[in-house]
Amino acid sequence: MNPLAKFGRNDRCWCGTSKKYKDCHGGLRAGSVPGEPIGQEDDESWIWLSPTQRVARSGMHVPDGVPFTMPTGRPEARPVEVPPDIQALLAAPTPATTLPLSVLGKHRFDLYDHTERDRDALAESVAGIAVAVMDALTALSHLPEPRPTVLWNDEVDPGRLVGQTLLFADHVCVPDRVFAALVSGRDDDTVREAISEQRQLRPLIEAGLVVPVPKALGVAAQATAVNNLTERDLRRRDLTNWVRTQLLVEGPTAREAMFITALDDHERWPHMWMYSRHIQVQTGPDGETILTSRLFGTYDPTHDYGPWREQNLDKAVGAYLRRANERLVTGEVFTAGYLTTSPFQARLLARKGTLPDQPAHAAVWADIPILPAADPATLARAAAEEEAVEDLRHKVRSAMRGARDLGTRADALTGLGQDLAHAGRQLERTIRTERRWNAIAPAIGGIATIALGAAGGPAAITAGALGAATALTPYFATRANRRRNAAYLFYLASRR
């Protein structure tokens, strides 16, 4: 499929489900109409803000308050803020020795095994790994050509992405959610859940194929660049107007909340704003001005929420533009090409003139069979078949020659994937048959030779044994040749 083209209502949805587009992302609508009764009771853990959206009580407590901004009448974005602990890590000395990513992957799980129950020790270990990973990725950019291919994505399951991109990348960078949970002060259950997710990817991480990276460090390292790029984008009326047309608004709700999300995007949670018409001005102990407001008001059908709605849309436009630039800049910091699997993001990057032009990006939109569904251990074994992987990459490049645009490239790789899947199934049947006969028949002949040669003494027996071994040689040679073919990777991934 072509993410830059309009999707048909009856096409399969781009997100990978078996649903039609109209029954999945194409059917996305606001969860309620303004002021619609919620119909849900709050409890000690959750507060309902609309019939479909709720928020954790613990998440509503912000000790240091939230920024207060006056409307400007145009799209705006908050600048990147770098917390002190992130700034300290950026200033940390470079490791004396640059370790390979595969070694760091193994080291990561050794540290989890020894420090998982000691949060302070775990935080220190994970921070050390984060700095070492940044150093290792930087070192890759200094290697002579041809350098390893490095990709970066923070939207989808890493294992599926590795298979979907046809093993084209030597390293796929993904967010280190353990690092993120620790630096943001999340609870122990969240940290343990993030560790568990990484353990499921252990074969790929230990192979250095999947690389968890500290996204916050990447953004902070080039915070000025992110802010400058976002400001430049905000001055482009064509860009901000287009983003605004892609936003879906729910609210104001019965509790004066508003939710805004982008169409055709992977975003799990919408942007949220709370409305308050009553603000108290106080003076703090150090002479600072403190603005206090009460949230969770009651929807008033006679009140004009229009200016507030427009202000929130302006902020949402800025937030999506900043997010795009954070992802692009993070990829540059980690010397990786940013790869998006979101149609909204792809269309935004195309309008910015920064949409990647590489085989892996076309593969994301192709209908690739078998490989995306393989488990991490199987993908790691497949990636270790270096000659077959190189053959696959060569076939990918050949398939894309002459393709005019992203859609035709994706179609070309869909055809390649189907051909290789078919070849892999044929190979599986051939190997099953040969396992039964090719190794047995020569051996039987050799045994007969040995038996017949027994009357001739030891010399004849030896000759018979050598004859049996020689008969097996073509079988092993054929097997070795097959392991050099890209179809062998699809055969491996289809095995259960």
Secondary structure, DSSP 8 states (H G I E B T S, - for coil): --TTS---TTSB-TTS-SSBGGGTGGG---SS-TT--------SSEEESSSS-EEETGGG--TT--------SS---------HHHHHHHTS---SS---HHHHHHHHHHHHHHHTT-HHHHHHHHHHHHHHHHHHHHHHTTS-SS---EEE-SSS-HHHHHHHTTT--SEEEEE-HHHHHHHTT--HHHHHHHHHHHHHTHHHHHTTSEEEE-HHHHHHHTHHHHHHHHHHHHT-HHHHHHHHHTEEEE-S-TTSEEEEEETT---SS-EEEE--S-EEEEE-TTS-EEEEE--S----TTS--HHHHHHHHHHHHHHHHHHHHHHHHHHHHTT-EE----HHHHHHHHHHT----SHHHHHHTS---SGGGS-HHHHHHHHT-HHHHHHHHHHHHHHHTT--SHHHHHHHHHHHHHHHHHHHHHHHHHHHHHHHHTTHHHHHHHHHHHHHHGGG-HHHHHHHHHHHHHHHHHHHHHHHHHTTSTHHHHHHHH--
